[in-house]
Amino acid sequence: MSRLPAFSSKVFFAPMAGVSDPALRLVCKELGAGLVVTEFTSIHAVVAKGAQLRNISEFIEYSDQERPLSVQLFGSDVETLKKAVRIVSPHFDIIDYNMGCPAPHVTSQMACSALLQNPKLTRQIFRAMVESTDKAVTVKIRAGVSKPDKFLEIGRIAQEEGLAMITLHPRTVKQGYSGQADWSLIKQLKQELSIPIVGNGDIQTPEDAKRMLDETGCDYVMIGRAACKNPFLFTQINQYLQTGKYEEISLKERLRYFFRYLEYTKSYNIKFANIKIQAMNFTKGAKNTKELRLEIAKCRDVDELRRTVEQFSSKAY
């Protein structure tokens, strides 16, 4: 088992398709995320593209400033997986395997969370990954398909096959993102295994993050949807874990980081719709910004968006 890299904090940024773009990951890293993970990528796409490109970054966009950086893969064809892991391995610090995505168009391919039903194939996948790289291999899983019955077995297999860390989102595939995440399952997994466990699900505030760490004994926490809406959550959680209190983020600071995000997007192929969503997110929660978000919604390109936010900023200060 390869060792994990050192993390600067206990709070990680979850991978989310179409959301966790490299510009946002970089901002989250600067705001205190100990680890960021790429959007999940098909092993078949990696193999098809990797043979044609000079550098994998032309396909999976990232920057060295994000390190330590994890690349997340999905797909269950073992031979293709081996090839994909060898292609990405020189470029990333951790190779993560997705067994958590509940989307039907993915699970129908016997990929991601569908593999919770197939421990034998899962063992083959974990073994193939560990044998194909000298980097740490990790996995993100759910509690089970229709009930929370598979996570302990999959966790034991992961540890036996040399994986370095497991992230558990304690909902079932059937639940999707509805209902409540059962943090007691994270505690069970932590008590069962000796490798690091990352808890994920329903962390909205710094208090939630500390409560998950305290209640479950997990080593790290991973935040997805809440961090997209409020990237400053990483700063606040780190402050709260260190001092027991945290600062509110001023509108001036929010806008400063939005312009930084906007600057970073120039280096990557990010859809304007995604950039506009981040403009909404960075200003949400601040006073007197409802009108600004109405104007943001009307913007048709990045230049218009920049002007709109700049005009608001000049009036606000």
N, C-alpha and C positions, 0 to 999 in steps of 0.2 A: 504493500500500500504506500503510495507516494504521500508525502506530507502536504498539508494545506499551507498556503502562504500566510503570512501574518496579516491580520485585519486591524485597521485603525479604530474600529468601533464594533459594537455588538449588533448594529442595526444594518440590515441589508436591503437593497432595492430589488424587488421581484421582477422577473421578466414578464412582459405583457405584449402580446402581438399587436402591432400597429400603434403602440404607445411608448414603450421604453426605447426610444430612438437614441442614437449616440450623443446627440446634443443634450438631451434631458439627463441621460446617465452621467454625463460629465458634470452637469450642474449639481445633481444629487451627490456625486462624489465630493465635490467642493463643499457642499453643505453638510457633510458628515456621514455619508453612507460608507460602511466598512467594506462592502462588496457590491458590485453591480453585475448584472447578467444580461447578455444579449437577448433579443427576441428569439423565440424558439425557431429552429431552422431544420428543415427536412434533410435527413442524411442523403437521400437520393439527389436533392438539389446540390448539396455540397460536393458530391462525387461528380455530378454532371458539370457543374461550374468550375470546380477546383482544377480539373484537367485542362481547362481553357485559359485560365487567368494566371497572370504573373504573381499576383498576391491575393490571398483570400479576402483582404480588406476591400477589394473591389466588389465583393459580393456580400460579405458580412462586415458592415462598416463599424469601425471602432477607432479609438486613439489610445496611445500608450499612457496618456494622462489618467485614464480610467482604472489603471491597474491598482490592486489585483483584479483581473477581469475574468469572468466565467462565460463560456459559450454554451448555450443550451441546444441540444440536439433531440430530435425525435425520429422514430422509425424503427421497425422491428426486424428487418432483414439483416441477419447477423453478419454476412460477408460484406454487405454494403456499409454497415455500421463500422466495421473494422477499417475500411478504406477511408470513411469520413473522419473518423477519429485521428487517423494518421495525417490527414490533410490539415485539420485544424490545430492539432497538438502543438506545433512549433510557435503558434501565434497567441495562444491563450494560456492563462495560469491554472485554470480549472476546466474540466470537461464535465458539464452537467447533463443529466439525462431526464427528459420530461416524462413522468408517469402521473402527471397531475391534471393536464388539460382535459376538461369534460366535454369539449365541443364534439357533437356527433359526426361532423365531416372528418374529424381526425380519428376518433375512436373506432369508426367503422372500418378503418384500415388496420385494425389490431395494433394501434399505436397509442402512446400516452397512457391515460388512465385505464384503457381497455386491458392493458397488460396485467393489471391487478388480478385478473381472473386466470392468469397463466404463469404460475410460479416457476415452472420448468423452463419456459422460454425466457423468463426474466433472469433466471440464473445464468443462462447462456449469454444473454446480452451483457450482464454485468461483467462476467468473466472475459468476454471478448474485448470490452472497453479497457479493462485494467491491463490486459495483455498487449494492447495496441498503443499504449502511451506511457510516458514516464511522468505525466502530470497527474495531479489528484483528480479522481473521478468521484462525482457526487450525484445524488438523485433527488428529485422532488416528486412526492407522492401524495395521494389522497387516502382517506381512511378505508375506502372500499367502494364497491360499485353501487349497490342498493342499500347496504348496511355497513357499519364500521367493523369489518371482520378480516381484512387482509393486511392491514398496515404492519402488524407485528411480524407476520410471516415474511413479508417482503423486506422489512427492516433487518430481520435475522439473516436473510439471504444476502442482502447488501453488505452487511458486516463480514459475513463468512467469505465473500468474494473479493474483499479488499477495498470496498468503497470508503472514502475518507469522511463523508458527512451526509446526513439525510435531512431534507426539509419536508415537514409534514404540514399539509393543509388539512385540518381535521373536519372536513366535510366529505360526504360521499359524492360520487359522480352524479347520482340521481338528484342530489340537492343543488348542484351547480354552485351558485353563489347566494342561494336563498337560505333562510333559517339562520341558526347560530352555529358558529364553529365551536366544536366541543374540545376545549383546551385540555380536558382530563386525558384525552387520547395522546396528546403530546407528552404528558407526564408519564403515561404508561410506556411509551416508546423510549423515553429517556431512561427510565428505570430498567428497561429490558436490555439496553445496549450500552456499549462503552465508547462508541465513536460519537463525535459531536452531533447534536440535534438542533435544527433550526425550526422555531415555531412560526407559523404563518396563519393569518386569518383574524379578521375583526379588530385589528389594531388601528384605532382612530386618533388616539391622543398619546402624549408621553406617559400618562398614568396607565393606559392600557398596556404599553410596552413593558413597563416595570412590573405590572401585575402578572403578565404572562411569564416573564422571567422568574418571578418569585413563586408563582403557583405551580409551574410545570417543571422548574429546574433546567429548562432548555438552555443551551449555550449561547444562542443568538436568536434574534427575531428578524423576520422578513416582512416587508410592507410593500403592498402593490397599489391598489386603487386609491387608498388614502394619501399615499405619497405623491401620486400623479396629480391629485387635486391640491396638495400642499407639500411641495418639496422641502419646505423649511421644517417639516416634521423631524427630519434627521437631526438638525441642529438642536431642536427643542428636546428631543428624546435624550440626546447625549448630555445636554445640560442637566436634565432632570435626573438621569442616572448618576451623574457626578456630584450634584449639589442639592438635589431634592426640590429644585425650582427651575423655572425656565422663563425666558423673555418672550413677550408678544412681538411679532414681526411687523415693523412699520411699513406703511405703503411705499415709502421712499426706498426701503430695502427690497421690497417685492419687485418694484419696477426696475431697480438696478440689476437684479438677477434675471429679470425677463429680457432686458437688453443684452445681457451677457449670453443668455440662451439663444437669442436671435442672431447674435454674432457667430456663435458656434454652428448654427444651422447652415451657414454659407459653405461649410466644408463637407456637407453630407447631402445625400439625396432624400430629403424629407418632404412629404406631401404638405402642401399649404394648409389643408384641412387640419392636419395634426398640429401645425404651428399655431393656428388660430385657436385651437382647443387649449394649448398651453398659455396663450395670452389671456384666455378666460380664467384658467386655473391660477395663474400667478397673481391675479388681482382679486380673486374671490376671497371673501372674509374681511377685506379692508373696507373702511367706511367710505361712503359716497362714490362707489365705483359701479353702481348698477347701470348708470347712463353710459359709462365708458364701455361696458360689456355689450350694450345694445349697439354702440358704434362699431365695436370690434366685429360683431356678427355680420355687419354690412360690407366689411373689407373684402376686396377681390384678389389682392396680391400682397406680397410681403412689404413692398414699398408703401402701399396705402396703410397697411397695418402699423408699420413703424411710425409714419406721420401721425396717425391717430393717437397712438400711445404717447408720442413725444409732445403733442399739443396738450393732451390731458396733463402730462407731467409738468409742463411749463406753467400751467394754470394752478396746479396743486401746490407748487412751491414758489 
